[in-house]
Amino acid sequence: MRKDAWNPAQYERFARERRQPFDDVAALVERAPRMRVVDLGCGTGELTADLHAALGARETLGLERSANMLARAAAVTRPGLRFAQGDIAAFADQAAWDLVFSNAALHWLPDHERLLRQLAAAVAPGGQIAVQVPANFGHPAHLAAVEVAAEEPFARLFTAPPRTGSVLPPERYAELLDDLGFARQSVRVQVYGHHLASRDDVVEWLRGTTLTAYESALPPDAFAEFLQRYRERVLPRLRDTRPFFYPFQRILMWARRGDA
């Protein structure tokens, strides 16, 4: 079993930068009284609590696989807002939720055509789905990790290559949402520009997200070597400016059923 490499403190080093995409996808949601909401991949729960409050939801469930991240959610649990440990891949509710929400989590799962059908099945009549997924996998910071993982000694240590992105083209999500019977939808690509202190911060950014897949699959000494080689590979590909401008592409999608 792979270890839980998620570190809330590392992830939240860039909490301000990660906040804006959440706010943008949450702004797409149409408010309705007494909504039942599920947040898939809720992380530490703070943003889930904000979503619950902003919607005035009757009930909100935050689902998170990482015990490390979920441990922080106890601090924001309140009546109507609860959290549970679970795998999005095993989420199989049927027509149960007024809003199925997910922020920066679904890219970890394979086969998004099947996954979107699975999530759509959980949306109640007249309900909504709102999702944000990173789509930055062509950036040098992501490509360098894949390259290093294919080299020895790391390649032979992986039982399977770590999955760090399974995102479809935005137009395919639009087609799928239409096929799944959502009467109204919005799908857009947005590039968020982040000013980081230096290019070194890109490594720290990925330490909190993408590189956790490699860390969880490698022994500690091997991951330390992996990280060093990754740093040597990626930094020369990034402009040595202070601040460093880090463009990050994401897909934001929202849709609503018309069968209330």
C-alpha positions, 0 to 999 in steps of 0.5 A: 500500500502506498504511503500518504505523502500529502502534507497540508503545510506544504500544500498550503504554502501557496494557499492564496494562489490556489484559492482563486480557482476555487472561488471561480468555480464556486461562483458558477454555482446557482444558489438554491435553498437547502441544497445537499452538497458533496465536495469530492477531494475536499483536502483540509476542509477549509474551502469546503466550509466556505462553500457550505456557508456561501451556499447556505447548504442544508447538508455538505459532505467533504470526501477526501482520500488522504488521512493527513489532509482530512485530519485538519477538517475536524477544526471546521466540522459543524452541524450540517457539515461533515467529512469522511475518508473515501476514494472518489473512484468508489463514489457511487451515489445515485441522484443524491446531491443537489451539487456535486463539486470538485476542486483540483482533485479529479485529474488524479483519476483515470478515464474521465469519460467514465468518471463524468458519467459516474459523477453525473449519476449522483446529481439529483433532478435539477441539480448541478455539477461544478468542477475545476481541474488543472490542465498544466501538464505540458508545462516544463515543471510537469514534463521534467517529473515524468522524464526523471521518473522514466530514468534509472534507478526510479523506473524499476522502483515504480510498480506502475508510473505514477498518475499525475494527470488524466484531463480531457480537452475542454470541448470533450467535457462539453460534449460529455455534459450534453450527452449526459443530459445537462440542459445548461453548461459552461466550460472554459479554460483559464490561465492563472498567472502567479508571481512567485518569489523565484523559480525555486518556488515552482519546485515547492509548489509541485512538492505539495501536489504533483510530486506527492505521487512520486513520493508516495511510491518511492522509499525516502532515500530514493525520493530524496535522490529523485527530488534532487535530480528533478530540481537539476532538470527543471530549474534550467528550463525556467526563467531566472527572474525575481519574481517568477511568473508561473502561468497555470492553466485550468479547466472550469466546468459547470452544468445543470440538469433540466429535469427538476 
